[in-house]
Amino acid sequence: MNHPQQPREYDAVLGGNSPSPEGAAVLGGIEGVKLRLQNPDAKVRIAALEQAVNYGEQGLDLVIVCLNDESWNVEYAAYSLLKSRTEPTIKQILTEFDAPLKKYSTDYTSLRDCLALGKWKEADEETARVMLTVAKRDKEAWLDAEHIQNFSCKDIHIIDQLWVKYSNGHFGFSVQKRIYKMLGGTTKYNYKIWCKFGDYVGWRKGEKWLCYSDIEFDIRSSEGNLPLVGAVIGERIPPGWGEFGVPLWGLSPLLLRLVSCNI
């Protein structure tokens, strides 16, 4: 027999550890939502956010507060819920929320969205696009050593920060730099170290460099697998050659720039 006070999956339960209504009180409504938003489990907080929008302005205020949640998953869940709203005040809040990603040489909100949604291939392509835009090399579609050495530190910082944040430290330029140094790499080109690096991050298998289409765009892939520097570094090879397209000299200028930019 179902008890009318039986707590649902994300209801707040008061009164001890007993799961039964006899030993606990179920707190529902907006107060229950508030309590669940204090839960240490991000999944519980996200579920509470989805319920909060049913409680009018008071509920929306709770969602707005979560734009500053310590978990980026909760933060982006709040952002996504508010993005569909039409109220001018909420639109203004979201404009301010996005502003830090628009103060650089280009707009990074699309990259943020791809990363937050786990669209890793799209994020990699967007990374290539924004890097070319920042360097004013859209038409050429590639960067040489000179352009890498002069690449904006602020922009390379934000690209790296977004990748690191939304992959929970699994991807990013700084992650790749750490791995390269760990393997004995320096800013001086070394073919053996470069091959070891390719093996480690999953760009090389069976002593062969992979085609772009064979790269694993998944959070479960090797640490440092993304972003692919080969997408924009060095003149791109003709389609169908089957090579990876990362010039062997390409990492050195990037590493030098990461060092000079304190990344």
C-alpha positions in Angstrom: 0.0 0.0 0.0 1.4 3.4 -1.0 1.6 5.9 1.8 0.4 9.4 0.8 3.4 10.9 2.5 6.0 8.6 0.8 8.9 10.8 -0.3 9.7 11.0 -4.0 13.3 10.6 -5.3 14.4 14.2 -4.7 12.1 15.2 -1.8 13.8 16.6 1.2 13.4 14.3 4.2 13.6 15.5 7.8 13.8 13.6 11.0 16.6 11.1 11.1 17.9 8.5 8.7 14.7 6.4 8.5 13.4 6.2 4.9 9.8 5.7 6.1 7.3 8.4 6.7 6.9 7.2 10.3 10.5 8.3 11.0 10.7 11.3 8.8 8.8 14.3 7.5 8.7 15.1 3.8 9.3 18.8 3.0 7.8 19.7 -0.3 7.0 23.0 -2.2 9.4 25.8 -2.5 11.0 25.1 0.9 11.8 21.6 -0.2 13.4 23.0 -3.4 15.5 25.3 -1.2 16.7 22.5 0.9 17.5 20.3 -2.0 19.6 23.1 -3.5 21.8 22.8 -0.5 22.5 19.1 -1.1 26.1 18.3 -1.8 25.1 16.1 -4.8 25.1 18.2 -7.9 22.5 15.9 -9.5 20.1 16.6 -6.7 20.7 20.3 -7.1 20.0 20.1 -10.8 16.8 18.2 -10.3 15.8 20.9 -7.7 16.5 23.6 -10.3 14.1 21.9 -12.8 11.4 22.0 -10.1 12.2 25.6 -9.0 11.0 27.1 -12.3 7.4 26.0 -11.3 7.3 28.4 -8.4 7.2 31.7 -10.2 9.5 34.6 -9.4 10.6 33.0 -6.1 11.7 29.9 -8.0 13.4 31.9 -10.7 15.4 33.8 -8.1 16.7 30.4 -6.8 17.7 29.5 -10.3 19.5 32.8 -10.8 21.5 32.3 -7.6 22.7 29.0 -9.0 24.5 30.8 -11.8 27.2 31.1 -9.2 27.1 27.5 -8.1 30.5 25.8 -7.3 29.6 23.0 -9.8 29.8 24.0 -13.4 27.2 21.3 -14.1 24.7 23.1 -11.8 25.8 26.5 -13.1 25.1 25.5 -16.7 21.9 23.8 -15.9 20.7 27.1 -14.3 21.9 29.0 -17.4 20.0 26.6 -19.8 16.8 26.9 -17.8 17.0 30.7 -17.9 18.0 30.9 -21.5 14.5 30.1 -22.7 12.9 32.8 -20.5 11.7 36.0 -22.1 11.6 38.3 -19.1 13.8 41.4 -19.7 15.4 41.2 -16.3 16.5 37.6 -16.9 17.8 38.4 -20.4 19.9 41.2 -18.8 21.2 38.8 -16.2 22.3 36.3 -18.9 23.9 39.1 -20.9 26.0 39.9 -17.8 26.7 36.2 -17.3 28.0 35.9 -20.8 29.9 39.2 -20.8 33.3 37.7 -19.6 33.3 35.5 -22.6 32.7 38.4 -25.0 35.4 40.8 -23.8 38.2 39.1 -25.8 39.1 39.2 -29.4 36.1 37.1 -30.3 33.0 35.6 -28.7 33.6 32.4 -26.7 30.0 31.6 -25.7 29.6 29.0 -28.6 32.8 27.2 -27.4 31.5 27.3 -23.8 28.2 25.8 -24.9 29.8 23.0 -27.0 32.1 22.0 -24.1 29.3 22.2 -21.4 27.1 19.9 -23.6 29.9 17.5 -24.1 30.0 18.1 -27.9 33.7 17.5 -28.1 34.2 17.4 -31.9 32.1 20.6 -32.3 34.2 22.2 -29.5 37.4 21.2 -31.3 36.2 22.7 -34.5 35.0 25.9 -32.7 38.5 26.1 -31.1 40.1 26.1 -34.5 37.6 28.7 -35.8 38.2 31.1 -32.9 41.9 30.8 -33.0 41.9 31.6 -36.7 39.6 34.6 -36.0 41.8 35.9 -33.3 44.9 35.7 -35.5 42.9 37.1 -38.4 43.7 34.1 -40.5 40.2 32.9 -41.4 40.9 33.0 -45.2 44.2 31.1 -44.9 42.7 28.5 -42.4 46.1 27.8 -40.8 48.6 29.4 -38.4 52.4 29.4 -38.9 55.0 29.8 -36.2 55.0 33.6 -36.4 51.3 33.8 -35.8 51.4 31.4 -32.9 54.2 33.3 -31.2 52.1 36.5 -31.5 48.9 34.9 -30.4 46.9 36.8 -27.8 47.8 35.5 -24.3 44.3 36.5 -23.0 42.6 34.5 -25.7 44.8 31.4 -25.3 44.1 31.6 -21.6 40.3 31.6 -22.0 40.4 28.8 -24.5 42.5 26.7 -22.1 40.4 27.6 -19.1 37.2 26.6 -20.9 38.6 23.2 -22.0 40.0 22.5 -18.5 36.8 23.6 -16.7 34.3 21.7 -18.8 36.4 18.5 -19.0 37.1 18.5 -15.3 40.8 18.9 -16.0 41.0 16.1 -18.7 41.5 18.3 -21.7 43.2 21.6 -22.5 46.4 23.2 -23.7 47.8 23.3 -20.1 47.1 19.6 -19.7 48.9 18.9 -23.0 51.8 21.0 -21.9 52.1 19.2 -18.5 52.0 15.8 -20.2 54.7 16.9 -22.8 57.0 18.1 -20.0 56.3 14.9 -18.0 57.5 12.9 -21.0 60.8 14.9 -21.1 59.7 17.4 -23.7 61.2 20.9 -23.9 60.6 23.8 -26.2 63.3 22.3 -28.4 61.9 19.8 -31.0 62.6 16.1 -30.3 61.0 13.6 -32.6 61.1 10.7 -30.1 59.4 12.8 -27.4 56.8 14.1 -29.9 56.0 10.5 -30.8 55.7 9.5 -27.1 53.4 12.4 -26.6 51.3 11.3 -29.6 51.0 7.8 -28.1 50.1 9.2 -24.7 47.3 11.5 -25.8 45.9 9.1 -28.4 46.9 10.9 -31.6 49.2 8.0 -32.6 48.6 4.3 -32.5 50.7 1.4 -33.7 53.5 3.8 -34.6 51.2 5.6 -37.0 49.7 9.1 -36.7 45.9 9.0 -36.9 43.7 10.7 -39.4 41.5 13.4 -37.9 38.4 11.3 -38.6 39.9 8.5 -36.5 40.4 10.6 -33.4 38.2 9.7 -30.4 36.1 12.8 -29.5 35.0 11.5 -26.1 35.6 12.4 -22.5 36.7 8.8 -21.9 39.5 9.2 -24.4 43.1 9.7 -23.4 44.1 12.6 -21.1 45.1 15.6 -23.2 43.6 14.2 -26.4 41.9 17.5 -27.0 42.0 20.2 -28.3 43.8 19.1 -31.5 46.6 21.6 -32.2 46.9 20.2 -35.7 43.6 21.8 -36.6 45.2 25.2 -37.0 49.0 24.8 -36.7 50.9 24.6 -39.9 49.7 24.6 -43.5 47.0 22.0 -43.8 47.7 19.0 -46.0 45.4 18.2 -49.0 42.3 16.2 -48.2 42.6 12.4 -48.5 46.3 12.1 -47.8 45.4 10.2 -44.6 47.9 11.9 -42.4 47.2 13.6 -39.1 48.2 17.0 -40.3 50.2 18.2 -37.3 53.6 19.4 -38.5 56.3 18.0 -36.3 57.6 21.5 -35.7 54.2 22.7 -34.7 54.2 22.0 -31.0 57.4 23.9 -30.2 55.9 27.4 -31.1 52.8 26.6 -29.2 54.7 25.5 -26.1 56.8 28.6 -26.3 53.7 30.7 -26.4 52.1 28.8 -23.5 55.3 29.4 -21.5 55.4 33.1 -22.3 51.7 33.4 -21.5 52.2 31.6 -18.1 49.9 28.8 -19.0 
